[in-house]
């Protein structure tokens, strides 16, 4: 049962990477072929996009990384749901940062936001060992699932 949960979580994990690669490829193609006019990063819309991407990363990355500690799962099914939320929360800034990077004509700060999300995404890699460790009760006398 645990292996099935890890396989399902791996679909989420690698699905986010595929989504980010699709965003990267599409935005690079559109940028290099002049399919849109780059957004001025000092315009009102440019500043709003920057704030959205940065605040999204500042809120969702720490929230996602500590989600399992806040909501201690008791059953493997609960762990699967919480870990899937963690993967999605932590990594959503990755495609957003990539899209904002190209939309603003190669504004490197947005690429750094995507890089921070990618590093955090790496720490959400689902494994059986991580699942066992995160589901282990703090008190050794407490029952496990």
Secondary structure by P-SEA (a helix, b strand, c coil): caaaaaaaaaaaaaaaaaaaaaaaaaaaaaaaaccccccccccaaaaaaaaaaaaaaaccaaaaaacccccccccaaaaaaaaaaaaaaaccaaaaaaaaaaaacccaaaaaaaaaaaaaaaaacccaaaaaaaacccccccccc
